[in-house]
Amino acid sequence: MKQNYEEKFIKNIENTNYASLSTGHQVFFKSIALQYQFSFQELKQLIDFTIDFKMWNEKDIVEIFKDEYSNRKNAFNHIRDVWNELKSKPNSYSTFDKSSYSDKRKITFEKVEKETLSLGACPVASPNTRCCNLMTLDSVESCGFDCSYCSIQSFYNQNKVAFDVNFADKLKKLELDPNETYHIGTGQSSDSLMWGNKEGILDALFEFARNNSNVILEFKTKSNNISYFLENEVPSNIICTWSLNTPVIIENEEHLTAKLDQRIGAARKLADKGVLVGFHFHPIVQYENYLDDYKKVYETLMNTFEPKEVVLVSLGTLTFIKPVVQKLRSRDFKSKILQMSFVDANGKASYDLKAKKEMFKSAYDSFEKWHKDVYFYLCMEDQSLWKDVFGYEYSSNNQMEMMMKMAYENKINQKRI
């Protein structure tokens, strides 16, 4: 019987994260598996629990697992209960130790010849969430930053950053309807500014903006690499937006990115030059006293910028597809980003609507002085939240798109006068 289970165990672990465990944990798992003969699903979950405990900087499963259980079910339920309890309570970074983190990646740059221009609909759009119908332009593929929650890591090889050698030529040949307004963002497949003008990407994008006044071209970033913008004349239809977070999240989860004051400082310099700026609070992350920490960031922005300089503020939170969760568990690093109570959110994992309402309403109410002059929106969130947060809602994605573009165009036209 034991021999048969051992053969079954060897077969079952092929479809789990067993290979991501340390040698010591692999030995431990084999011993308890042989003792209690866990089912495949139990084994799979226990392995994931083990990885999570380590990632979250919590007690090791070897410490948690008791010397003796009355049966297999009690053994599994005990570990699952500990895991659920850790997920249900507010995260605390006060004793979080991420000292083991280091940038072990050796990034290589490669030039690729793509047949077509990578311009299309936002890849995270969903019919069940209110969406602005943003078009995305992939000028670069893969990101040099290492934010623990980022979905890019599940789409591209993190160690290779790809530049399309024919990007500029294809952009010049792009034919757009002159009677339509386009909102195009470059920050979906990589950070918009961290690479600067490498391979001439900013030269090409600036020329594209100058030649297409009906395009609102948005650069979204977590960097402070704005030298090209300071050294060149910036077309009025270019807006620069920064993804911001609290110092706690930046320090522990947004690895290698610019610090909060560096991002805000870079935005201030571009606003001084007359460039319209915007801010994305996405993701807002729950942890102990998180609302107070975010309010401090909101206050800093209102004390640093005039509403006429700011075109947008977007709000969003953690949303995971299964491949991203699996990718995180396959990495050997510390993060509390998965230590949260997941619920189904239109086929993805996220906070429940009650938690989202709390974080978004706190943010929007904090920006009361900007309500009349800045466009606020929820990104990739359930449409039912709009009424509770903003006091109004859109009947369709097309209506939201129209109102957003109108708000942006008004700001751009005011700047042109």
ROKEPA-646481 format. One record per residue (C-alpha): residue number from 1; residue in three letters; z, x, y. Coordinates in steps of 0.001 Angstrom, whole numbers. Example, Ala and Ser with C-alpha at 12.3 -4.5 7.8 and 13.67 -1.06 7.14 Angstrom:
<recs>
 num residuo       w       u       v
   1     ala    7800   12300   -4500
   2     ser    7140   13670   -1060
</recs>
This chain:
<recs>
 num residuo       w       u       v
   1     met       0       0       0
   2     lys     959    2784    2391
   3     gln   -2161    4737    1475
   4     asn   -4354    1679    2098
   5     tyr   -2773    1125    5506
   6     glu   -3220    4786    6422
   7     glu   -6957    4426    5767
   8     lys   -6963    1241    7829
   9     phe   -5061    2989   10623
  10     ile   -7623    5792   10816
  11     lys  -10394    3231   11095
  12     asn   -8588    1049   13653
  13     ile   -7781    3783   16149
  14     glu  -11486    4485   16622
  15     asn  -11660    1395   18838
  16     thr   -8558    2144   20911
  17     asn   -7431    4654   23548
  18     tyr   -5724    6732   20846
  19     ala   -7826    9794   21704
  20     ser   -6427    9726   25245
  21     leu   -2869   10207   23950
  22     ser   -1196   13595   23815
  23     thr    -890   15249   20415
  24     gly    2821   14405   20356
  25     his    2168   10738   21049
  26     gln    -538   10622   18383
  27     val    1918   11945   15804
  28     phe    4549    9435   16976
  29     phe    2116    6535   16758
  30     lys     971    7375   13300
  31     ser    4556    7505   12066
  32     ile    5597    4134   13530
  33     ala    2289    2559   12487
  34     leu    2861    3616    8880
  35     gln    6450    2400    9056
  36     tyr    5773   -1045   10542
  37     gln    2080   -1489    9659
  38     phe    1032   -2929   13010
  39     ser   -2097   -5065   13193
  40     phe   -5135   -3716   15012
  41     gln   -4410   -5785   18144
  42     glu    -748   -4753   18154
  43     leu   -1697   -1117   17698
  44     lys   -4285   -1303   20464
  45     gln   -1803   -2856   22908
  46     leu    1004    -448   22032
  47     ile   -1285    2498   22735
  48     asp   -2202     995   26119
  49     phe    1490     373   26853
  50     thr    2188    4037   26119
  51     ile    -521    5196   28505
  52     asp     721    2785   31183
  53     phe    4338    3968   30914
  54     lys    3211    7533   31498
  55     met     768    6615   34274
  56     trp    3426    4570   36063
  57     asn    5942    7417   35851
  58     glu    8318    5266   33798
  59     lys   10300    6010   30617
  60     asp    8268    7372   27734
  61     ile    7670    5073   24764
  62     val    9461    7574   22515
  63     glu   12607    6907   24570
  64     ile   12040    3144   24658
  65     phe   11263    2659   20967
  66     lys   14456    1969   18997
  67     asp   15425    3878   15868
  68     glu   15211     737   13773
  69     tyr   13795   -2780   14077
  70     ser   14274   -5622   11598
  71     asn   10539   -6172   11343
  72     arg    7125   -5392   12810
  73     lys    7116   -8379   15148
  74     asn   10442   -7436   16754
  75     ala    9276   -3864   17276
  76     phe    6084   -4940   19004
  77     asn    7766   -7664   21075
  78     his   10413   -5244   22378
  79     ile    7860   -2790   23751
  80     arg    5715   -5610   25163
  81     asp    8765   -7124   26900
  82     val    9611   -3795   28546
  83     trp    5991   -3463   29701
  84     asn    5942   -7011   31101
  85     glu    9249   -6491   32897
  86     leu    7926   -3374   34620
  87     lys    4823   -5266   35728
  88     ser    6771   -8246   37049
  89     lys    9062   -6405   39449
  90     pro    7928   -4916   42798
  91     asn    6575   -1386   42504
  92     ser    8555    1394   44110
  93     tyr    7085    4722   45135
  94     ser   10474    6080   46274
  95     thr   10876    8240   43151
  96     phe    7228    8342   42155
  97     asp    6139   11834   41144
  98     lys    2424   12464   41395
  99     ser    2839   16269   41433
 100     ser     799   16509   38254
 101     tyr   -2264   15272   40128
 102     ser   -4856   17842   41020
 103     asp   -8544   17621   41691
 104     lys   -9753   18931   38354
 105     arg  -13300   17766   38956
 106     lys  -16002   20279   39656
 107     ile  -18459   18254   41685
 108     thr  -22091   19163   41355
 109     phe  -24859   17870   43577
 110     glu  -28167   16828   42171
 111     lys  -31414   15636   43673
 112     val  -33073   12721   41941
 113     glu  -36427   11073   42441
 114     lys  -35992    7325   42423
 115     glu  -38990    5078   42130
 116     thr  -37628    2478   44545
 117     leu  -35202    2282   47442
 118     ser  -31743    1218   46271
 119     leu  -31418   -1783   48569
 120     gly  -30064   -5037   47232
 121     ala  -27319   -7640   47216
 122     cys  -23670   -6580   47192
 123     pro  -22892   -5718   43539
 124     val  -19509   -7427   43608
 125     ala  -20763  -10762   44931
 126     ser  -19623  -13783   42937
 127     pro  -20500  -17480   43139
 128     asn  -16788  -18313   42862
 129     thr  -15674  -16266   45866
 130     arg  -16636  -16606   49487
 131     cys  -19181  -13831   50131
 132     cys  -20889  -12608   53310
 133     asn  -24187  -11835   51517
 134     leu  -24030   -8197   52582
 135     met  -26988   -6063   51567
 136     thr  -26106   -2604   50263
 137     leu  -28118     574   50663
 138     asp  -27339    3393   48230
 139     ser  -28091    6543   50181
 140     val  -25767    8527   47878
 141     glu  -24435    7762   44391
 142     ser  -20833    8625   43451
 143     cys  -17897    9552   45646
 144     gly  -16013   12797   46240
 145     phe  -12767   10985   46936
 146     asp  -10577    9918   44032
 147     cys   -8906    6606   44838
 148     ser   -7155    5421   41704
 149     tyr   -8308    1818   42048
 150     cys  -11975    2446   42880
 151     ser  -14640     696   40818
 152     ile  -17229    3402   41545
 153     gln  -15671    5557   38816
 154     ser  -16811    3083   36165
 155     phe  -20426    3030   37403
 156     tyr  -21208    6701   37977
 157     asn  -20340   10112   36605
 158     gln  -17609   11212   38997
 159     asn  -18518   14856   38657
 160     lys  -22122   14395   39798
 161     val  -23143   13248   43251
 162     ala  -26782   12211   43450
 163     phe  -29089   12296   46481
 164     asp  -32476   10608   46440
 165     val  -34988   13241   47549
 166     asn  -37408   10592   48815
 167     phe  -34782    8468   50553
 168     ala  -36062    9066   54102
 169     asp  -39694    8369   53224
 170     lys  -38872    5170   51371
 171     leu  -36648    4009   54224
 172     lys  -39496    4520   56699
 173     lys  -41825    2428   54557
 174     leu  -39358    -434   54159
 175     glu  -40839   -3617   55604
 176     leu  -38383   -6121   57034
 177     asp  -38909   -9563   58489
 178     pro  -38742   -9063   62288
 179     asn  -37453  -12612   62711
 180     glu  -34443  -12102   60462
 181     thr  -31147  -10319   61131
 182     tyr  -30018   -7963   58371
 183     his  -26478   -6743   57717
 184     ile  -26719   -3611   55577
 185     gly  -23825   -1443   54400
 186     thr  -23993    2099   53003
 187     gly  -20446    2375   51644
 188     gln  -20670     698   48249
 189     ser  -21850    3496   45931
 190     ser  -20220    6322   47892
 191     asp  -18275    6981   51083
 192     ser  -20623    6585   54062
 193     leu  -19498    9604   56084
 194     met  -17841   12164   53818
 195     trp  -21136   13937   53053
 196     gly  -22146   14205   56699
 197     asn  -25888   14800   57108
 198     lys  -26326   16468   53716
 199     glu  -29947   16165   52569
 200     gly  -30738   14540   55939
 201     ile  -29225   11171   55020
 202     leu  -27773   10490   58480
 203     asp  -30993   11576   60180
 204     ala  -32835    9014   58070
 205     leu  -30298    6227   58631
 206     phe  -30114    6754   62402
 207     glu  -33912    6665   62650
 208     phe  -33951    3506   60536
 209     ala  -31440    1848   62882
 210     arg  -33401    2902   65980
 211     asn  -36646    1506   64551
 212     asn  -35104   -1776   63363
 213     ser  -33059   -3392   66094
 214     asn  -32631   -6501   63926
 215     val  -30544   -4489   61432
 216     ile  -26765   -4223   61731
 217     leu  -26108    -974   59885
 218     glu  -22518    -485   58754
 219     phe  -21010    2855   57723
 220     lys  -17771    2363   55761
 221     thr  -15493    5339   55214
 222     lys  -12078    6815   54419
 223     ser  -12973   10141   55969
 224     asn  -12733   11625   59442
 225     asn  -16080   13413   59225
 226     ile  -17634   12108   62433
 227     ser  -19169   15302   63832
 228     tyr  -22747   14025   63453
 229     phe  -21874   10881   65423
 230     leu  -20243   12912   68193
 231     glu  -23203   15295   68436
 232     asn  -25954   12653   68450
 233     glu  -26813    9482   70303
 234     val  -25681    6565   68153
 235     pro  -27951    3490   68070
 236     ser  -26141     402   69374
 237     asn  -26740   -1505   66128
 238     ile  -24697     981   64095
 239     ile  -21058      88   63445
 240     cys  -18492    2391   61843
 241     thr  -15702     878   59818
 242     trp  -12661    2470   58246
 243     ser  -10903    1395   55088
 244     leu   -7210    1706   55948
 245     asn   -3969    1546   54013
 246     thr    -312    2387   54450
 247     pro     775    6037   54265
 248     val    2518    5219   50954
 249     ile    -704    4062   49292
 250     ile   -2846    6770   50883
 251     glu    -457    9474   49710
 252     asn     -34    8184   46159
 253     glu   -3276    6366   45318
 254     glu   -6073    7450   47698
 255     his   -6414   11050   46616
 256     leu   -8384   13535   48723
 257     thr   -9061   11044   51525
 258     ala   -8244   11551   55205
 259     lys   -4704   10608   56237
 260     leu   -4083    7397   58161
 261     asp   -3732    9082   61552
 262     gln   -6908   11078   60902
 263     arg   -8906    7928   60151
 264     ile   -7552    6076   63174
 265     gly   -8088    9166   65331
 266     ala  -11724    9402   64211
 267     ala  -12250    5717   64982
 268     arg  -10709    6205   68415
 269     lys  -13120    9066   69207
 270     leu  -16137    6978   68248
 271     ala  -14863    3999   70231
 272     asp  -14506    6325   73230
 273     lys  -18188    7136   72784
 274     gly  -19067    3458   72785
 275     val  -19564    2958   69047
 276     leu  -18291    -357   67705
 277     val  -15622     116   65039
 278     gly  -14009   -2075   62416
 279     phe  -11236   -1940   59834
 280     his  -11016   -2982   56199
 281     phe   -7610   -3575   54625
 282     his   -8913   -3620   51106
 283     pro   -6981   -3294   48946
 284     ile   -3677   -4509   50298
 285     val   -1245   -3435   47579
 286     gln    2131   -4969   46752
 287     tyr    5150   -2685   46508
 288     glu    8710   -2706   47838
 289     asn    8703   -3578   51567
 290     tyr    4909   -3491   51641
 291     leu    4582   -6229   54269
 292     asp    6651   -4239   56764
 293     asp    4638   -1073   56114
 294     tyr    1327   -2862   56642
 295     lys    2604   -4513   59827
 296     lys    3235   -1051   61265
 297     val    -418    -165   60643
 298     tyr   -1587   -3414   62249
 299     glu     586   -2712   65300
 300     thr    -799     817   65563
 301     leu   -4350    -533   65673
 302     met   -3559   -3097   68356
 303     asn   -1884    -406   70448
 304     thr   -4817    1983   69979
 305     phe   -7876    -244   70445
 306     glu   -9031   -3003   72745
 307     pro  -10426   -6044   70892
 308     lys  -13781   -5574   72646
 309     glu  -14129   -2253   70787
 310     val  -13492   -3794   67362
 311     val  -16150   -5829   65608
 312     leu  -14324   -6784   62395
 313     val  -11142   -6777   60343
 314     ser  -11506   -7615   56650
 315     leu   -8765   -8362   54145
 316     gly   -8822   -8003   50375
 317     thr   -6720   -6802   47479
 318     leu   -6831   -5245   44033
 319     thr   -9437   -6744   41753
 320     phe  -10295   -5125   38434
 321     ile  -13043   -5510   35907
 322     lys  -12206   -4380   32364
 323     pro  -14291   -1152   32468
 324     val  -12307      81   35484
 325     val   -8988    -564   33719
 326     gln  -10226    1308   30661
 327     lys  -11473    4167   32821
 328     leu   -8071    4482   34487
 329     arg   -6310    4588   31127
 330     ser   -8645    7314   29908
 331     arg   -7564    9625   32730
 332     asp   -4514   11865   32702
 333     phe   -2943   11130   36067
 334     lys     -79    9222   37691
 335     ser    -694    5871   39365
 336     lys    1168    2595   39766
 337     ile   -1977     670   40601
 338     leu   -2055   -1112   37223
 339     gln    1668   -1887   37340
 340     met    1125   -5430   38568
 341     ser    1165   -8939   37136
 342     phe   -2467   -9761   36429
 343     val   -3928  -13238   36472
 344     asp   -7524  -14239   35920
 345     ala   -9450  -14290   39185
 346     asn  -12966  -15506   38482
 347     gly  -13277  -13349   35386
 348     lys  -11496  -10355   36900
 349     ala   -7840   -9315   37083
 350     ser   -5948   -9640   40344
 351     tyr   -2784  -10976   42016
 352     asp   -2130  -14703   41882
 353     leu   -3077  -16931   44824
 354     lys     528  -17212   46044
 355     ala     829  -13439   46427
 356     lys   -2581  -13239   48092
 357     lys   -1719  -15945   50582
 358     glu    1444  -14037   51518
 359     met    -304  -10709   52128
 360     phe   -3365  -12112   53908
 361     lys   -1481  -14546   56149
 362     ser     974  -11809   57147
 363     ala   -1961   -9608   58121
 364     tyr   -3885  -12254   60042
 365     asp    -807  -13515   61901
 366     ser       5   -9929   62905
 367     phe   -3377   -9663   64656
 368     glu   -2864  -12829   66739
 369     lys   -3929  -11113   69986
 370     trp   -7308  -10284   68419
 371     his   -8109  -13687   66910
 372     lys  -10507  -14817   69663
 373     asp  -12427  -11552   70001
 374     val  -12622   -9972   66527
 375     tyr  -14261  -11357   63390
 376     phe  -11766  -11692   60509
 377     tyr  -12739  -12412   56932
 378     leu  -11587  -12245   53320
 379     cys  -13636   -9977   51076
 380     met  -14310  -11061   47471
 381     glu  -11515  -13637   47537
 382     asp  -11248  -17203   46313
 383     gln  -12633  -19618   48884
 384     ser   -9489  -21773   48622
 385     leu   -7518  -19083   50507
 386     trp   -9480  -19361   53756
 387     lys   -7871  -22592   54983
 388     asp   -4333  -21366   54276
 389     val   -4885  -17972   55888
 390     phe   -7211  -18639   58828
 391     gly   -6848  -22359   59342
 392     tyr  -10543  -22940   58685
 393     glu  -13054  -22450   55917
 394     tyr  -16795  -22173   55369
 395     ser  -18778  -24655   53339
 396     ser  -21028  -21974   51844
 397     asn  -21747  -18259   51698
 398     asn  -24777  -18802   53931
 399     gln  -22609  -20353   56624
 400     met  -20219  -17413   56471
 401     glu  -23128  -14969   56664
 402     met  -24534  -16746   59700
 403     met  -21209  -16775   61571
 404     met  -20517  -13145   60732
 405     lys  -23912  -11952   61939
 406     met  -23572  -14016   65107
 407     ala  -20192  -12419   65860
 408     tyr  -21530   -8916   65233
 409     glu  -24674   -9491   67299
 410     asn  -22615  -10779   70216
 411     lys  -20535   -7600   70194
 412     ile  -23630   -5419   69975
 413     asn  -25361   -7277   72809
 414     gln  -22258   -6992   75003
 415     lys  -22329   -3256   74454
 416     arg  -26014   -3071   75389
 417     ile  -25488   -4779   78756
</recs>
